[in-house]
Amino acid sequence: MQSPSTGVLLLQLGTPDSPSTADVRKYLRQFLMDARVIDVPYLLRQVLVNGIIANFRAPKSAKLYKEIWTEEGSPLLIYGKSLQKHLQSRLGDSHIVELGMRYQSPDMLLALEKFRKLKLKEVILMPLYPQFASSSTGSSLQQAYETIAKWEVIPETHAVSSYFDHPDYIKLWTDKGKAMMDGNFDAFVFTFHGVPWRHIRKTECGGNCQDGPKECAPISQQNRVCYRAQCFANARAVRDQIGLPEKIPISLFNQD
């Protein structure tokens, strides 16, 4: 059995250790204290998160987590481990694949420490977020880079910052969409996780972004790193591959 030369770190946002209010509160505090998530001065963030948001939101969020929790644990963790296992099988002994959460466990810092001890030639950072957003992809990559930068020996390091337009990713959702169509539908709804408008504006899209439901322009040099534009690009690509008429408008609905 050969020693691995390449490490692949699958980066996911995180999940509470359990759906209890205490564990959910702990998770929320770590998550919301991230300056890329709530981008306000540190002291104000401390007051908002630890004094107000975490205390009031934890009981409500805990109830929602209990509804999706399984006997094996958190769905996000279960699916993440399954993906890790399958990718490890595909890549073989030349690679080592680890799953790391930005918040809570399995801690991405422990996965990176494992890579460091193995003295790998290459590290690939793979955030499991198709579209780039500062509060998800940006935060995960920042934490990983800051950790690797402290190593005495830094391996070749690569990151996949987004893959919203990868043909295989588009095909995945196209196939799912076609399988559910019977020809009788009133609307085709695409839903993505929401981010604050100020996060969108920080990507400096050349003034292309406007509040409201107006559709983003096709991906260009100006808006190629804009989360909202990437979501619209995803929706248009799937619509076109499924074969829906272009006259059908694209409306995005964010879950929060």
Residue frames relative to the residue before (quaternion, step in Angstrom):
aa qw qx qy qz dx dy dz
M 1.0000 0.0000 0.0000 0.0000 0.00 0.00 0.00
Q 0.3233 -0.7773 0.5109 0.1739 3.57 -0.64 1.12
S 0.5045 -0.6263 0.4941 0.3304 3.55 -1.19 0.53
P 0.4973 -0.6633 0.4570 0.3223 3.60 -0.94 0.77
S 0.2501 -0.7679 0.5724 0.1421 3.55 -1.12 0.72
T 0.7576 0.2903 -0.1510 0.5648 3.56 1.30 -0.40
G 0.1694 -0.7743 0.6025 0.0936 3.53 -0.97 0.90
V 0.1434 -0.7675 0.6211 0.0683 3.54 -1.00 0.90
L 0.1040 -0.8034 0.5854 0.0320 3.56 -0.61 1.13
L 0.2150 -0.7615 0.6040 0.0954 3.55 -0.60 1.21
L 0.1480 -0.8278 0.5402 0.0336 3.55 -0.47 1.22
Q 0.0047 -0.7846 0.6189 -0.0354 3.54 -0.81 1.07
L 0.6534 -0.5608 0.3379 0.3800 3.57 -1.15 0.56
G 0.5708 -0.5984 0.3958 0.3993 3.59 0.72 -0.96
T 0.1379 -0.7710 0.6188 0.0607 3.51 -1.35 0.25
P 0.5406 -0.5909 0.4633 0.3794 3.61 -1.08 0.53
D 0.5769 -0.5916 0.4317 0.3618 3.58 -1.18 0.48
S 0.7738 -0.0167 0.0142 0.6330 3.56 1.22 -0.50
P 0.5538 -0.6202 0.4247 0.3583 3.62 -1.20 0.23
S 0.3724 0.7213 -0.5061 0.2913 3.60 1.19 0.35
T 0.6225 -0.5600 0.3922 0.3810 3.57 -1.13 0.57
A 0.6419 0.5378 -0.3267 0.4381 3.59 0.98 -0.82
D 0.6965 0.4602 -0.2770 0.4758 3.59 0.90 -0.91
V 0.6319 0.5146 -0.3340 0.4737 3.57 1.05 -0.70
R 0.6313 0.5237 -0.3305 0.4669 3.59 1.00 -0.77
K 0.6367 0.5286 -0.3183 0.4624 3.58 0.99 -0.85
Y 0.6596 0.5057 -0.2955 0.4710 3.56 0.96 -0.90
L 0.6679 0.5113 -0.3044 0.4469 3.59 0.87 -0.94
R 0.6440 0.5297 -0.3294 0.4429 3.56 0.98 -0.80
Q 0.6728 0.4736 -0.3049 0.4796 3.58 0.93 -0.83
F 0.6675 0.5219 -0.2908 0.4444 3.56 0.91 -0.95
L 0.7647 0.4065 -0.2127 0.4525 3.56 0.70 -1.08
M 0.6047 0.5403 -0.3680 0.4550 3.61 1.21 -0.25
D 0.4650 0.6510 -0.4515 0.3952 3.58 1.27 -0.02
A 0.4414 -0.7272 0.4638 0.2476 3.57 -0.71 1.10
R 0.6329 0.5129 -0.3415 0.4687 3.59 1.19 -0.34
V 0.6400 0.4994 -0.3246 0.4855 3.60 1.25 -0.29
I 0.7575 0.0690 -0.0349 0.6482 3.57 0.84 -1.01
D 0.1249 -0.8557 0.5020 0.0110 3.52 -0.02 1.36
V 0.3864 0.6587 -0.5389 0.3555 3.52 0.46 1.33
P 0.7009 -0.4555 0.3125 0.4513 3.64 -1.17 0.30
Y 0.6686 -0.5675 0.3181 0.3601 3.56 -1.09 0.85
L 0.6952 0.4814 -0.2991 0.4421 3.62 0.74 -0.97
L 0.6408 0.5035 -0.3217 0.4821 3.57 1.01 -0.77
R 0.6363 0.5254 -0.3245 0.4624 3.57 1.01 -0.82
Q 0.6128 0.5520 -0.3397 0.4521 3.59 1.03 -0.79
V 0.6831 0.4859 -0.2858 0.4644 3.56 0.85 -0.98
L 0.6771 0.5051 -0.2952 0.4464 3.58 0.87 -0.96
V 0.7392 0.4357 -0.2381 0.4550 3.57 0.78 -1.07
N 0.7861 0.3568 -0.1854 0.4694 3.57 0.60 -1.14
G 0.7211 0.4401 -0.2606 0.4674 3.56 1.10 -0.58
I 0.8157 0.2363 -0.0997 0.5185 3.58 1.05 -0.69
I 0.7764 0.4261 -0.2456 0.3942 3.57 0.27 -1.31
A 0.7080 0.4730 -0.2866 0.4391 3.59 0.67 -1.09
N 0.6732 0.5158 -0.3039 0.4341 3.58 0.93 -0.86
F 0.7397 0.4075 -0.2285 0.4843 3.57 0.93 -0.87
R 0.7079 0.4740 -0.2690 0.4492 3.58 1.03 -0.75
A 0.5665 0.6506 -0.3808 0.3329 3.60 1.06 -0.69
P 0.6852 0.4733 -0.3219 0.4505 3.67 0.74 -0.87
K 0.6619 0.4993 -0.3102 0.4651 3.59 1.00 -0.81
S 0.6710 0.4886 -0.2981 0.4713 3.58 0.94 -0.88
A 0.6096 0.5653 -0.3531 0.4292 3.59 1.04 -0.75
K 0.6337 0.5270 -0.3324 0.4584 3.59 1.01 -0.77
L 0.6645 0.4959 -0.3025 0.4702 3.58 1.00 -0.80
Y 0.6310 0.5244 -0.3343 0.4638 3.58 1.00 -0.77
K 0.6332 0.5434 -0.3354 0.4373 3.60 0.99 -0.78
E 0.6349 0.5505 -0.3301 0.4300 3.58 1.10 -0.64
I 0.7616 0.3500 -0.1996 0.5075 3.60 1.08 -0.65
W 0.4919 0.6759 -0.4281 0.3434 3.60 1.26 -0.25
T 0.2237 -0.7741 0.5795 0.1225 3.57 -1.08 0.73
E 0.6869 -0.4604 0.3470 0.4426 3.58 -1.26 0.10
E 0.6805 0.4740 -0.2799 0.4836 3.58 1.17 -0.62
G 0.6739 -0.4823 0.3000 0.4725 3.58 1.25 -0.23
S 0.8046 -0.2669 0.2164 0.4843 3.55 -1.22 -0.57
P 0.4998 -0.6596 0.4648 0.3147 3.64 -0.83 0.89
L 0.6287 0.5435 -0.3427 0.4380 3.59 0.97 -0.81
L 0.6806 0.4775 -0.2819 0.4789 3.57 0.97 -0.86
I 0.6385 0.5320 -0.3236 0.4523 3.59 0.97 -0.84
Y 0.7014 0.4509 -0.2718 0.4805 3.60 0.83 -0.96
G 0.6204 0.5491 -0.3393 0.4456 3.56 1.08 -0.70
K 0.6696 0.4877 -0.2920 0.4781 3.56 0.95 -0.87
S 0.6249 0.5340 -0.3359 0.4598 3.57 1.07 -0.74
L 0.6452 0.5083 -0.3124 0.4772 3.59 0.99 -0.85
Q 0.6298 0.5374 -0.3254 0.4568 3.57 0.96 -0.86
K 0.6679 0.5125 -0.2922 0.4536 3.57 0.90 -0.97
H 0.6977 0.4721 -0.2807 0.4600 3.58 0.85 -0.95
L 0.6560 0.4972 -0.3214 0.4681 3.59 0.97 -0.78
Q 0.6155 0.5395 -0.3443 0.4599 3.58 1.03 -0.73
S 0.6492 0.5182 -0.3081 0.4638 3.56 1.01 -0.83
R 0.6686 0.5031 -0.2964 0.4605 3.59 1.00 -0.82
L 0.7358 0.4460 -0.2402 0.4495 3.58 0.90 -0.91
G 0.3744 -0.7683 0.4568 0.2466 3.58 1.11 -0.53
D 0.7861 -0.3937 0.2457 0.4084 3.53 -1.40 -0.09
S 0.5833 0.5955 -0.3840 0.3971 3.61 1.16 -0.36
H 0.7384 0.3197 -0.1873 0.5634 3.57 1.30 -0.31
I 0.1484 -0.7258 0.6541 0.1529 3.51 -1.32 0.37
V 0.1691 -0.8045 0.5675 0.0458 3.56 -0.73 1.13
E 0.0178 -0.7957 0.6051 -0.0211 3.55 -0.83 1.01
L 0.3030 -0.7097 0.6045 0.1978 3.55 -1.26 0.55
G 0.0217 0.8124 -0.5815 0.0373 3.57 -0.82 0.98
M 0.2930 -0.7529 0.5671 0.1605 3.55 -0.94 0.94
R 0.4928 -0.6353 0.5005 0.3210 3.57 -1.06 0.71
Y 0.7848 0.1272 -0.0657 0.6030 3.55 1.08 -0.73
Q 0.8219 0.1683 -0.1802 0.5136 3.56 -1.02 0.93
S 0.6396 -0.5655 0.3878 0.3476 3.58 -1.16 -0.45
P 0.4957 -0.1407 -0.8561 -0.0398 1.49 -2.30 1.10
D 0.4681 -0.7213 0.4511 0.2390 3.55 -0.75 1.16
M 0.4637 -0.6926 0.4807 0.2723 3.57 -0.80 1.02
L 0.6026 0.5703 -0.3611 0.4258 3.60 1.12 -0.58
L 0.6358 0.5116 -0.3278 0.4761 3.59 1.08 -0.66
A 0.6264 0.5275 -0.3314 0.4685 3.57 1.07 -0.74
L 0.6665 0.4926 -0.2983 0.4735 3.58 0.95 -0.85
E 0.6222 0.5293 -0.3446 0.4627 3.61 1.04 -0.68
K 0.6102 0.5363 -0.3371 0.4757 3.56 1.11 -0.68
F 0.6350 0.5186 -0.3188 0.4757 3.58 1.02 -0.81
R 0.6488 0.5355 -0.3227 0.4339 3.58 0.92 -0.92
K 0.6832 0.4969 -0.2865 0.4520 3.57 0.90 -0.93
L 0.6595 0.5031 -0.3063 0.4670 3.58 1.14 -0.57
K 0.2991 -0.7879 0.4881 0.2271 3.60 1.31 -0.20
L 0.0826 0.8439 -0.5191 0.1075 3.52 0.85 1.07
K 0.4996 -0.6418 0.4964 0.3034 3.53 -1.22 0.56
E 0.8165 0.0898 0.0122 0.5702 3.57 1.03 -0.79
V 0.1048 -0.7632 0.6343 0.0643 3.54 -1.16 0.71
I 0.1222 -0.7774 0.6152 0.0471 3.56 -0.91 1.00
L 0.1971 -0.7789 0.5897 0.0820 3.55 -0.74 1.12
M 0.0247 -0.8272 0.5586 -0.0557 3.55 -0.57 1.18
P 0.1526 -0.7859 0.5938 0.0800 3.61 -0.03 1.24
L 0.3564 -0.7530 0.5166 0.1976 3.56 -0.90 0.91
Y 0.4797 0.5997 -0.4695 0.4357 3.55 0.94 1.00
P 0.3873 -0.7627 0.4618 0.2345 3.64 -0.36 1.17
Q 0.7600 0.2837 -0.1676 0.5602 3.58 0.99 -0.82
F 0.4595 -0.6832 0.4906 0.2854 3.57 -1.04 0.73
A 0.1048 0.7379 -0.6640 0.0610 3.52 -1.07 0.91
S 0.5647 -0.6253 0.4203 0.3368 3.56 -0.98 0.82
S 0.7022 0.4938 -0.2685 0.4370 3.58 0.98 -0.84
S 0.7312 0.3363 -0.2333 0.5458 3.63 1.21 -0.17
T 0.7613 0.3408 -0.1853 0.5196 3.58 0.35 -1.26
G 0.6807 0.5093 -0.2983 0.4340 3.57 0.79 -1.02
S 0.6717 0.5012 -0.2973 0.4575 3.57 0.92 -0.91
S 0.6681 0.5075 -0.3008 0.4534 3.59 0.92 -0.91
L 0.6868 0.4752 -0.2869 0.4693 3.57 0.89 -0.92
Q 0.6165 0.5459 -0.3521 0.4449 3.58 0.99 -0.74
Q 0.6658 0.5031 -0.3017 0.4611 3.57 0.90 -0.94
A 0.6665 0.5042 -0.3011 0.4592 3.58 0.95 -0.85
Y 0.6789 0.4909 -0.2952 0.4593 3.59 0.87 -0.94
E 0.6499 0.5161 -0.3253 0.4533 3.58 0.96 -0.83
T 0.6441 0.5136 -0.3149 0.4714 3.58 1.08 -0.69
I 0.6835 0.4853 -0.2855 0.4646 3.58 0.84 -0.99
A 0.6150 0.5801 -0.3445 0.4081 3.60 1.06 -0.74
K 0.6635 0.5102 -0.3000 0.4576 3.59 1.19 -0.47
W 0.5176 0.6484 -0.4213 0.3662 3.59 1.23 -0.21
E 0.5465 -0.6065 0.4626 0.3457 3.56 -1.14 0.62
V 0.7659 0.1649 -0.0874 0.6153 3.56 1.02 -0.85
I 0.1572 -0.8040 0.5705 0.0577 3.58 -0.61 1.15
P 0.3094 -0.7689 0.5284 0.1841 3.61 -0.59 1.08
E 0.6475 -0.4360 0.4086 0.4729 3.55 -1.30 0.05
T 0.0571 -0.8239 0.5634 -0.0233 3.55 -0.69 1.09
H 0.0336 -0.7973 0.6016 -0.0365 3.53 -0.82 1.08
A 0.1231 -0.7920 0.5944 0.0643 3.56 -1.12 0.63
V 0.2755 -0.7012 0.6307 0.1861 3.53 -1.19 0.68
S 0.2006 -0.8376 0.4970 0.1053 3.58 -0.13 1.25
S 0.7837 -0.0941 0.0451 0.6124 3.60 1.20 -0.45
Y 0.0613 -0.7889 0.6095 0.0489 3.55 -1.24 0.42
F 0.1865 0.8321 -0.4969 0.1610 3.54 1.18 0.68
D 0.7655 0.3537 -0.1843 0.5049 3.58 1.13 -0.65
H 0.3811 0.7220 -0.5003 0.2883 3.59 1.20 0.28
P 0.5515 -0.6548 0.3987 0.3288 3.62 -0.78 0.94
D 0.6635 0.5034 -0.3186 0.4526 3.60 0.95 -0.79
Y 0.6358 0.5149 -0.3325 0.4692 3.58 1.06 -0.70
I 0.6411 0.5072 -0.3187 0.4798 3.59 0.97 -0.82
K 0.6529 0.5231 -0.3121 0.4502 3.58 0.95 -0.88
L 0.5970 0.5810 -0.3582 0.4216 3.58 1.02 -0.79
W 0.7459 0.3912 -0.2237 0.4905 3.58 0.78 -1.01
T 0.5774 0.5620 -0.3798 0.4545 3.57 1.16 -0.48
D 0.6621 0.5039 -0.3020 0.4652 3.58 0.91 -0.92
K 0.6513 0.5030 -0.3216 0.4684 3.58 0.98 -0.79
G 0.6536 0.5231 -0.3125 0.4489 3.56 0.99 -0.83
K 0.6660 0.5055 -0.3023 0.4577 3.57 0.92 -0.91
A 0.6488 0.5400 -0.3208 0.4295 3.57 1.02 -0.81
M 0.7258 0.4323 -0.2388 0.4789 3.59 1.15 -0.56
M 0.5889 0.5929 -0.3706 0.4054 3.58 1.23 -0.11
D 0.0767 -0.7853 0.6126 0.0467 3.54 -1.03 0.85
G 0.6336 -0.5548 0.3243 0.4308 3.55 1.28 0.22
N 0.7240 0.3692 -0.2319 0.5345 3.57 1.23 -0.27
F 0.3639 0.7037 -0.5433 0.2780 3.57 -0.27 1.23
D 0.4025 -0.7160 0.5270 0.2182 3.53 -1.20 0.61
A 0.8047 0.0002 0.0320 0.5928 3.57 1.11 -0.60
F 0.2351 -0.7184 0.6355 0.1575 3.51 -1.29 0.49
V 0.1120 -0.8505 0.5139 0.0072 3.57 -0.25 1.30
F 0.1321 -0.7563 0.6374 0.0648 3.55 -0.96 0.96
T 0.0592 -0.8131 0.5788 0.0186 3.60 -0.77 0.93
F 0.0488 -0.7899 0.6112 -0.0135 3.56 -0.97 0.91
H 0.5856 -0.5651 0.4353 0.3849 3.54 -1.20 0.43
G 0.4111 -0.7421 0.4808 0.2215 3.56 -0.92 0.90
V 0.0990 -0.7464 0.6520 0.0893 3.54 -1.30 0.46
P 0.6039 -0.5690 0.3950 0.3944 3.62 -1.11 0.51
W 0.6025 -0.5786 0.4106 0.3655 3.56 -1.14 0.63
R 0.6234 0.5514 -0.3566 0.4244 3.60 1.03 -0.70
H 0.5994 0.5413 -0.3629 0.4649 3.62 1.17 -0.54
I 0.6349 0.5253 -0.3232 0.4653 3.56 1.04 -0.81
R 0.6874 0.4993 -0.2894 0.4410 3.57 0.85 -0.95
K 0.6093 0.5806 -0.3530 0.4086 3.57 1.11 -0.62
T 0.6102 0.5595 -0.3558 0.4336 3.60 1.18 -0.37
E 0.3454 -0.7922 0.4561 0.2124 3.56 1.35 0.06
C 0.1006 0.8404 -0.5188 0.1206 3.54 0.57 1.20
G 0.6024 -0.6078 0.3574 0.3741 3.56 1.11 0.53
G 0.6602 -0.5270 0.3069 0.4385 3.56 1.10 0.62
N 0.4418 0.7186 -0.4479 0.2963 3.59 1.23 0.18
C 0.6610 0.5227 -0.3110 0.4395 3.58 1.12 -0.65
Q 0.0105 -0.7795 0.6261 -0.0185 3.53 -1.01 0.88
D 0.5461 -0.5939 0.4684 0.3601 3.55 -1.12 0.65
G 0.6760 0.4893 -0.3563 0.4204 3.53 -1.15 0.60
P 0.7057 -0.5240 0.3144 0.3586 3.55 -1.33 0.04
K 0.3731 0.7567 -0.4832 0.2339 3.60 1.22 -0.03
E 0.4772 -0.6993 0.4636 0.2615 3.56 -0.90 0.99
C 0.4770 -0.6669 0.4982 0.2821 3.56 -1.03 0.85
A 0.5555 -0.5964 0.4655 0.3452 3.54 -1.20 0.56
P 0.6454 -0.4974 0.3903 0.4286 3.61 -1.22 0.35
I 0.6397 -0.5534 0.3765 0.3779 3.54 -1.19 0.58
S 0.0700 0.7686 -0.6292 0.0922 3.53 -0.94 1.03
Q 0.7329 -0.3825 0.2982 0.4771 3.57 -1.26 -0.13
Q 0.6460 0.5533 -0.3170 0.4197 3.58 1.08 -0.74
N 0.8371 0.2001 -0.0745 0.5037 3.58 0.82 -0.94
R 0.3181 0.8016 -0.4702 0.1872 3.60 1.22 0.27
V 0.7349 0.3682 -0.2402 0.5164 3.64 1.16 -0.46
C 0.4663 0.6794 -0.4422 0.3541 3.59 1.26 0.24
Y 0.4711 -0.6971 0.4680 0.2705 3.58 -0.70 1.09
R 0.6764 0.5003 -0.2983 0.4508 3.58 0.86 -0.95
A 0.6578 0.5031 -0.3120 0.4657 3.58 0.94 -0.86
Q 0.6455 0.5132 -0.3226 0.4646 3.59 1.02 -0.74
C 0.6203 0.5326 -0.3417 0.4636 3.59 1.06 -0.69
F 0.6567 0.4917 -0.3084 0.4816 3.58 0.95 -0.86
A 0.6312 0.5339 -0.3331 0.4534 3.58 0.99 -0.80
N 0.6188 0.5431 -0.3256 0.4650 3.56 1.06 -0.80
A 0.6916 0.4948 -0.2761 0.4479 3.52 0.81 -1.07
R 0.6590 0.5060 -0.3133 0.4599 3.60 0.94 -0.85
A 0.6607 0.5191 -0.3171 0.4399 3.58 0.93 -0.90
V 0.6639 0.4848 -0.3052 0.4807 3.58 0.95 -0.84
R 0.6183 0.5445 -0.3401 0.4534 3.59 0.98 -0.83
D 0.7004 0.4753 -0.2758 0.4555 3.57 0.84 -0.98
Q 0.6695 0.5020 -0.3041 0.4552 3.58 0.98 -0.82
I 0.6300 0.5174 -0.3315 0.4750 3.57 1.10 -0.66
G 0.4706 -0.6857 0.4330 0.3478 3.54 1.13 -0.68
L 0.3675 0.7163 -0.5107 0.3017 3.56 1.17 0.45
P 0.5727 -0.6004 0.4179 0.3701 3.63 -1.02 0.66
E 0.5413 -0.6362 0.4429 0.3255 3.56 -1.05 0.77
K 0.5848 0.5970 -0.3750 0.4012 3.57 1.16 -0.46
I 0.5471 0.5857 -0.4146 0.4309 3.59 1.22 -0.29
P 0.3508 -0.7639 0.4968 0.2160 3.62 -0.51 1.11
I 0.3657 -0.6988 0.5697 0.2308 3.53 -1.23 0.53
S 0.0122 0.7757 -0.6301 0.0335 3.56 -0.76 1.07
L 0.2266 -0.7831 0.5671 0.1174 3.57 -0.77 1.03
F 0.1192 -0.7673 0.6273 0.0598 3.54 -1.07 0.84
N 0.2273 -0.7859 0.5638 0.1130 3.56 -0.57 1.15
Q 0.4877 -0.6912 0.4472 0.2905 3.56 -0.97 0.84
D 0.7884 -0.0712 -0.0067 0.6110 3.60 1.22 -0.28
